[in-house]
């Protein structure tokens, strides 16, 4: 069985760290403190140039919920076109209706607009009112993966639901556990869920290199980046597990 390791990049440095330490794919995001929003055109372009692994920008115009206005939907469509023009291999989407169901019509439109790019449905899935029905709808829409923590805050907490989703999917779509996935628990998640692809932020914070800081501002200017060593350990543990069981 082929496995995949996806990691998040919130800066350009992280893109190279991801590639150098064995990640298979980057979910490219801005605004870590809002859970990730669409990166700028320049960020997407630079990320695509700086690495030879897959780059999937998240298409999310703002933080908060996943119920979008028509104007926000138009922004999402433009961002998908930009990602396609730059040469990104895929995008990450998710739109819900106000009743907690998948907005099938608009998600379908985004998948069709992606036109050949892989599409992942992100953790909007963890906010749906009926995961079994939503799974079937997302398969029908044409998405290739669902990123999920099993409708719980972390993938470890959602293990039983993730296992059920993997079973229901029956290889028609990949269920990708994410949230709290680290080197020390990824093998257990693989065993307990049956999943073969995983998503990790593997994040660390970098202190500012400024020699002068205005202390009167009372702020801590740290940068969210990727821990290359953690990525390396994640990949090593996956290789060890899948080589020993397949």
C-alpha positions in Angstrom: 0.0 0.0 0.0 1.3 3.4 -0.9 1.3 6.0 1.8 1.4 9.8 1.7 2.6 12.4 4.1 1.2 15.9 3.7 2.5 18.9 5.7 1.4 22.5 6.1 3.6 25.3 4.9 2.8 28.8 6.2 6.0 30.3 4.8 8.4 29.8 1.9 11.2 28.3 4.2 8.7 25.5 5.1 8.3 24.5 1.5 11.9 23.6 1.2 12.0 22.0 4.6 9.1 19.8 3.6 10.8 18.6 0.4 14.2 18.1 2.1 12.7 16.0 4.9 10.5 13.6 2.9 7.1 15.1 2.7 5.0 14.1 -0.4 2.8 17.2 -0.5 2.4 20.7 0.9 -0.8 22.2 1.9 0.1 25.9 1.4 -1.7 28.3 3.7 -1.6 31.8 5.2 -2.8 32.9 8.6 -2.1 30.0 10.9 -3.9 31.7 13.8 -7.2 31.5 11.7 -6.7 27.9 10.8 -5.3 28.6 7.4 -6.5 30.9 4.6 -5.6 31.3 0.9 -2.0 32.3 0.4 -1.2 35.3 -1.9 -0.5 34.9 -5.6 3.1 35.7 -4.9 3.3 33.1 -2.2 1.8 30.4 -4.4 4.1 31.3 -7.3 7.2 31.2 -5.0 6.2 28.0 -3.4 5.7 26.3 -6.7 9.2 27.4 -7.9 11.0 26.5 -4.7 10.1 22.8 -4.5 9.6 19.8 -6.6 6.9 18.2 -4.5 3.2 18.7 -4.9 1.8 22.1 -3.8 -1.9 22.3 -2.8 -3.0 25.9 -1.8 -6.0 26.1 0.5 -8.9 28.0 -1.1 -10.4 29.7 1.9 -11.0 33.4 1.7 -11.3 34.0 5.4 -11.2 32.3 8.8 -14.3 31.4 10.8 -17.0 29.1 9.5 -17.4 27.6 6.0 -20.6 29.4 4.9 -19.6 31.8 2.2 -21.3 34.7 0.5 -21.5 34.9 -3.3 -18.8 37.5 -3.3 -16.5 35.2 -1.3 -17.4 32.3 -3.7 -16.2 34.5 -6.6 -12.9 35.1 -4.8 -12.5 31.3 -4.4 -13.0 30.7 -8.1 -10.4 33.4 -9.0 -7.9 31.8 -6.5 -8.4 28.4 -8.1 -7.7 29.9 -11.5 -4.5 31.5 -10.1 -3.3 28.2 -8.6 -3.9 26.5 -11.9 -2.1 29.1 -13.9 0.9 28.9 -11.5 1.1 25.1 -12.0 -0.1 23.8 -8.6 -1.0 20.2 -8.7 -4.1 20.6 -6.6 -6.2 22.7 -4.3 -8.0 22.3 -1.0 -11.6 23.4 -0.7 -14.7 23.0 1.5 -18.1 24.8 1.5 -21.0 24.1 3.8 -24.7 25.1 3.8 -26.1 26.7 6.9 -27.7 23.4 8.0 -24.4 21.7 8.2 -24.6 19.8 4.9 -22.1 20.0 2.1 -22.9 22.7 -0.4 -22.8 20.2 -3.2 -23.6 22.6 -6.0 -20.8 25.2 -5.3 -18.2 22.5 -4.4 -19.0 20.8 -7.6 -18.4 24.0 -9.5 -15.0 24.5 -7.8 -14.0 20.9 -8.7 -15.0 21.4 -12.3 -13.1 24.7 -12.4 -10.0 23.0 -11.0 -10.1 21.0 -14.3 -7.6 18.2 -13.9 -6.0 19.3 -10.6 -6.5 17.1 -7.6 -9.0 18.4 -5.1 -9.0 17.8 -1.3 -12.0 18.5 0.9 -10.6 20.1 4.0 -11.7 20.0 7.7 -15.0 21.7 6.9 -15.9 18.0 6.8 -15.5 17.9 10.6 -18.4 20.4 10.9 -21.0 18.4 8.8 -24.2 17.1 10.3 -24.1 13.7 8.6 -20.6 12.4 7.9 -21.8 9.3 6.1 -24.0 11.2 3.6 -21.4 13.9 3.2 -18.7 11.3 2.4 -20.8 10.0 -0.5 -21.5 13.5 -1.8 -17.8 14.4 -1.7 -17.0 11.3 -3.6 -19.6 12.1 -6.2 -18.3 15.7 -6.5 -14.9 14.3 -7.6 -12.7 15.1 -4.7 -9.7 12.8 -4.2 -9.2 13.2 -0.4 -10.9 14.2 2.7 -8.9 15.8 5.5 -10.5 15.0 8.8 -10.0 14.6 12.5 -13.0 12.4 12.7 -15.3 15.2 13.8 -13.3 15.7 17.0 -10.7 18.2 17.9 -7.8 15.8 17.1 -7.4 12.7 15.0 -6.6 10.6 18.0 -9.9 11.6 19.6 -11.7 10.8 16.3 -10.0 7.5 15.6 -13.1 5.4 15.7 -15.0 7.7 13.3 -11.9 7.9 11.0 -11.8 4.1 10.9 -15.5 4.0 9.9 -14.9 6.6 7.2 -12.0 4.6 5.8 -14.2 1.5 5.7 -17.1 3.3 4.1 -14.8 5.0 1.5 -13.5 1.5 0.5 -10.7 3.1 -1.5 -13.0 5.3 -3.6 -11.5 8.3 -1.9 -8.6 8.7 0.6 -9.4 9.6 4.2 -6.5 11.7 5.5 -6.3 12.0 9.3 -5.1 15.4 10.4 -5.0 17.5 13.6 -2.5 16.5 16.3 -0.7 14.0 14.0 2.9 13.7 15.2 5.7 11.3 14.8 4.9 9.7 18.2 1.3 8.8 17.3 1.3 8.3 13.5 1.9 4.6 13.6 -0.9 4.0 16.0 -3.2 6.1 13.9 -2.3 4.1 10.8 -3.0 0.8 12.7 -6.2 2.0 14.3 -7.8 3.8 11.3 -6.5 1.8 8.3 -5.6 5.1 6.6 -2.7 5.4 4.3 -2.3 9.2 4.0 -1.7 11.6 6.8 -1.6 15.3 7.4 0.5 17.1 9.9 1.3 20.8 10.7 4.6 19.7 12.2 4.9 23.3 13.3 7.3 25.2 15.3 7.7 28.8 16.1 10.8 30.9 15.1 11.9 33.9 17.2 12.3 37.2 15.5 15.8 38.0 14.3 15.3 41.7 14.8 18.1 43.3 16.9 15.7 46.2 17.8 12.2 45.5 19.2 9.9 48.2 20.6 9.1 46.7 24.0 6.3 49.3 24.5 4.3 47.4 21.9 4.2 44.4 24.3 4.1 41.8 21.5 5.9 38.6 20.7 6.8 38.6 17.0 7.2 34.9 16.4 6.8 33.2 13.0 5.0 29.9 12.5 7.1 27.6 10.4 7.8 23.9 9.8 9.9 21.6 12.0 12.0 19.7 9.5 13.2 17.1 12.0 9.6 16.3 12.9 8.8 15.8 9.2 11.7 13.5 8.9 10.5 11.4 11.9 7.0 11.3 10.6 8.2 10.0 7.2 10.6 7.5 8.9 7.8 6.1 11.1 5.5 5.7 8.1 8.1 3.9 6.0 8.9 1.6 8.9 5.2 0.8 9.5 4.2 0.2 6.0 7.3 -1.8 5.1 6.7 -4.1 8.1 3.0 -4.7 7.3 2.9 -4.8 3.5 
